[in-house]
Amino acid sequence: MKKIIISSIFFIGLGFFSGELIFGSKKDIFKNFNSKDTYYFLEEGVYIDKKDLNKNYVSKRLVEKDNKKYYVYVGITKDKEVIEKLKDIYNSRGISLSIKEKEVNSKEFFENVSQFDFLIKETTEEDEILTIEEVILSNYEEITKKTIKN
């Protein structure tokens, strides 16, 4: 009986250490695979009625429907400096916006936004910055639709 208990403990320990040896190095891979990145979304408003949504908006925007509400965004970035730059542009045009943080799980979107953030930091032309944001919004829309279909 004593021999069976000692053998059992030995094999359980051996299984634990073998599993840790084999899968322990893979933890980072699984973490990166499922990681979500935080983005700053520049929100123009939240609407309950679609009629109000169509009356009051910025021309280039992203509309997401969630729980019978329409959330309207005019910019997305990973960089706090860029989101403030965008907010200042819209504020100078008389449009009041708020910043919301959201998580997105897409490596492709992360890479695209990182490149566009770099471009926005390098330019002072407001129209160029807003054009870049239009591309980011379109890219986000495309990626989220792709995610929903898969």
C-alpha positions as a printed NumPy array, in Angstrom:
array([[  0.   ,   0.   ,   0.   ],
       [  2.823,   2.352,   0.932],
       [  4.488,   1.575,  -2.404],
       [  1.309,   2.551,  -4.334],
       [  0.978,   5.905,  -2.52 ],
       [  4.631,   6.788,  -3.098],
       [  4.365,   5.756,  -6.764],
       [  1.176,   7.83 ,  -7.184],
       [  2.765,  10.938,  -5.671],
       [  5.836,  10.431,  -7.854],
       [  3.789,  10.122, -11.068],
       [  1.562,  13.09 , -10.196],
       [  4.67 ,  15.189,  -9.561],
       [  6.272,  13.925, -12.763],
       [  3.106,  14.817, -14.707],
       [  2.996,  18.287, -13.158],
       [  6.636,  19.055, -13.976],
       [  6.362,  17.584, -17.476],
       [  3.275,  19.705, -18.172],
       [  4.998,  22.815, -16.868],
       [  8.061,  22.063, -18.981],
       [  6.024,  21.498, -22.145],
       [  3.303,  24.125, -21.763],
       [  5.013,  26.638, -19.491],
       [  6.93 ,  28.183, -22.361],
       [  3.701,  28.451, -24.36 ],
       [  1.914,  30.695, -21.84 ],
       [  3.204,  33.864, -23.488],
       [  1.984,  32.659, -26.877],
       [ -1.516,  32.072, -25.531],
       [ -1.452,  35.433, -23.727],
       [ -0.506,  37.3  , -26.917],
       [ -3.043,  35.369, -28.954],
       [ -5.93 ,  36.397, -26.713],
       [ -4.712,  39.845, -25.674],
       [ -6.848,  42.877, -26.275],
       [ -5.45 ,  46.34 , -26.808],
       [ -6.987,  49.488, -25.377],
       [ -7.876,  52.256, -27.83 ],
       [ -9.133,  55.796, -27.398],
       [-12.401,  56.415, -29.233],
       [-13.485,  60.009, -29.817],
       [-17.232,  59.917, -29.217],
       [-19.514,  62.473, -30.834],
       [-22.584,  61.241, -28.967],
       [-24.974,  58.479, -27.985],
       [-28.449,  58.436, -29.514],
       [-31.559,  56.424, -28.787],
       [-33.535,  57.622, -31.783],
       [-32.134,  57.129, -35.271],
       [-33.801,  60.38 , -36.401],
       [-31.754,  62.353, -33.87 ],
       [-28.663,  60.48 , -34.984],
       [-29.146,  61.666, -38.555],
       [-29.847,  65.297, -37.549],
       [-26.805,  65.921, -35.41 ],
       [-23.504,  64.475, -36.541],
       [-20.045,  64.978, -37.926],
       [-19.849,  64.067, -41.616],
       [-17.262,  61.288, -41.388],
       [-18.043,  58.959, -38.524],
       [-18.522,  55.433, -37.285],
       [-21.893,  54.373, -35.883],
       [-22.159,  51.289, -33.664],
       [-25.476,  50.004, -32.375],
       [-25.466,  48.385, -28.953],
       [-28.434,  47.783, -26.635],
       [-30.805,  49.923, -28.724],
       [-28.404,  52.877, -28.605],
       [-26.338,  54.357, -31.401],
       [-22.769,  55.278, -30.466],
       [-21.113,  57.732, -32.845],
       [-17.319,  57.938, -33.087],
       [-15.216,  60.316, -35.174],
       [-11.738,  59.077, -34.254],
       [ -9.808,  56.066, -32.964],
       [ -6.216,  55.951, -31.783],
       [ -3.823,  54.199, -29.405],
       [ -1.99 ,  57.395, -28.527],
       [ -3.199,  59.882, -25.885],
       [ -1.388,  62.752, -27.643],
       [ -3.165,  61.97 , -30.93 ],
       [ -6.62 ,  61.767, -29.329],
       [ -6.07 ,  65.177, -27.727],
       [ -4.954,  66.578, -31.086],
       [ -8.13 ,  65.258, -32.718],
       [-10.308,  66.579, -29.921],
       [ -8.722,  70.029, -30.274],
       [ -9.445,  70.053, -34.017],
       [-13.118,  69.284, -33.462],
       [-13.375,  71.703, -30.52 ],
       [-11.986,  74.495, -32.72 ],
       [-14.828,  73.709, -35.141],
       [-17.42 ,  73.988, -32.365],
       [-17.971,  70.259, -31.893],
       [-17.786,  68.951, -28.347],
       [-16.57 ,  65.361, -28.005],
       [-15.678,  62.918, -25.255],
       [-12.97 ,  60.267, -25.064],
       [-13.945,  56.646, -24.399],
       [-11.611,  53.71 , -23.914],
       [-12.468,  50.429, -25.629],
       [-10.654,  47.151, -26.104],
       [-10.154,  45.639, -29.54 ],
       [ -8.645,  42.237, -30.226],
       [ -7.003,  42.549, -33.63 ],
       [ -3.313,  42.509, -34.38 ],
       [ -3.998,  43.836, -37.888],
       [ -5.91 ,  46.834, -36.516],
       [ -3.179,  47.474, -33.921],
       [ -0.53 ,  47.64 , -36.634],
       [ -2.634,  49.913, -38.851],
       [ -3.499,  52.329, -36.046],
       [  0.118,  52.464, -34.899],
       [  1.231,  53.505, -38.393],
       [ -1.543,  56.071, -38.744],
       [ -0.798,  57.495, -35.292],
       [  2.772,  58.085, -36.425],
       [  1.521,  59.939, -39.514],
       [ -0.852,  62.089, -37.462],
       [  1.946,  63.059, -35.081],
       [  4.071,  64.176, -38.016],
       [  1.514,  66.502, -39.616],
       [ -0.123,  69.73 , -38.54 ],
       [ -2.601,  69.933, -41.432],
       [ -6.068,  69.427, -39.967],
       [ -7.605,  68.149, -43.208],
       [ -4.863,  65.528, -43.577],
       [ -5.358,  64.405, -39.987],
       [ -9.123,  64.063, -40.472],
       [ -8.581,  62.141, -43.723],
       [ -6.279,  59.71 , -41.901],
       [ -8.958,  59.252, -39.228],
       [-11.528,  58.453, -41.93 ],
       [ -9.264,  55.631, -43.083],
       [ -8.886,  54.356, -39.499],
       [-12.662,  54.388, -38.981],
       [-13.176,  52.482, -42.238],
       [-10.481,  50.   , -41.259],
       [-12.108,  49.437, -37.862],
       [-15.485,  48.9  , -39.507],
       [-13.989,  46.396, -41.953],
       [-12.156,  44.47 , -39.246],
       [-15.142,  44.304, -36.897],
       [-17.364,  43.034, -39.714],
       [-14.735,  40.427, -40.574],
       [-14.595,  39.37 , -36.902],
       [-18.385,  39.034, -36.69 ],
       [-18.541,  36.837, -39.825],
       [-15.813,  34.463, -38.605]])
